[in-house]
Amino acid sequence: MVKLSKKILSQIGRTNAKYALIEKNDNILLGLSGGKDSLALMHALAHMQKVTPHKFNFKAVTLSYGMGEDYGFLKEHCQKYGISHEVVDSNVYELSGQKIRKNSSFCSFFSRMRRGILYSYALEHGFNKLALAHHLDDAAESFFMNFIYNGALRSFPPKYRAKNGLVVIRPFIHIRERQLVDNAKNNNLTVVGDEACPAMRFDIKMPHARAKTKELLANLEKEHPQLFISLSSAFENIHMSTFLNKEFLN
């Protein structure tokens, strides 16, 4: 049995209650890459099904990029724990070879394609919500990358409605990545790592923005141990009228 820590379970419980992420009769699609984050979220949802008073359903879907990936271990893992799971085939890898130019953002391309396929699958199969396993470190990295490289203040919300009506939820948005690393180790989970990223097969310059941002945050946290606690609070304590956007000026 996969055992999540009490700290993880209590945190997602508070997050769920605060943002009403999972509600009665929800039909939730989980994007399961097979990495440490999505595997933990899958088992968190299975736990919540057993303990929450209101009923909801969820299904895990793994996207195949068309590279001959072997997800047999994921299928066996889900079957072992009685979790509905499906591998969805695509030709994203083939398309990327045609559409991605040298030095372009292939990670962004794969992300958009993956999200689009999950959105389409969810709507076609009657799901009203899509669960993603982004955590607090992801949100912090996204914020600093947008701040430094794009000149924008934006991050990952715990819940939002896409233009097509699908609601996207992030139950792990207050969870630290190191908690999920520990969870995988403590439960001896077989996980999919960066080696499965289709971008690794392209002979083009790898993007370093996220790696540099991770390093920046790690160094800041060494100097300021409460950094992520402060960031988590700051993401909820936004004073829009103190910025230069005239739309929010008093």
C-alpha positions, 0 to 999 in steps of 0.5 A: 500500500502506498502511504502518503505522509500525514503532512501531505494529506493534511495540506491537500485537505486544507487546500481542497477545503479552501478552494473547493477543488473537489466537489460532489459528483465531480468526474476528474481526469488526472494527467499521469506522467508517471513521475513522482508528482503525478503518482503521488497525486493519484494516490492522494485522490484515491485516499480522498475517495475513501475519506471524503463524505461526498462522492467523486470519480477520477481516472488517470490518463497517460499521454504517449508521445509516439516514441515507442514508450513502454508504460507497462509498469504504470498499467500494472501499478494502477491495476494493483491499486484498482485505479482506472487508467488509460494510455492515450496514443498521439503523434506529438513527437512526429509533429514536433520534428516538423514544427519545432525550429532550431533554438525554439522552445520545444518544452513549451510546444510539448506542454501546449500539445499535452495540455490540448490533448488532455483537454480534448480527452476530458471533454470528449469523455465527460470529465468536468475537471482536470487534475494536475500535479504542480506543486509550490516549487513549480509555482515559485519557478513559474513566477520567477521565470515569468518575472525575469524572462517575460516581464510578467507577474504570473504563476499557477493558480490552484483552480481556474476555468479554461476557455472550453469550460473545463476546470483545472485543479492543482491539489498540490499547490501548497506542497513542496517538491522535496515532500514528493521526492521523500514520498517516492523514496519511502514507498519505493515507487518506480517513477518516470524521470527526465529521461522520458522527456521527448525533448531529450531526443532533439539535437538542439540547445536545451533551455536553461531558464528553469534550471537557472531559476531552480538554482536561484531559488535554492540559493535564496532559500539557503539565505532565507529558510522561510522563503517558500512560506513567505512566497506561499503567503505572498501569492495570496496577499496581492496588492494590485493597486501598488503596481503600474497597471492603470486598470487597478489604480485607485 
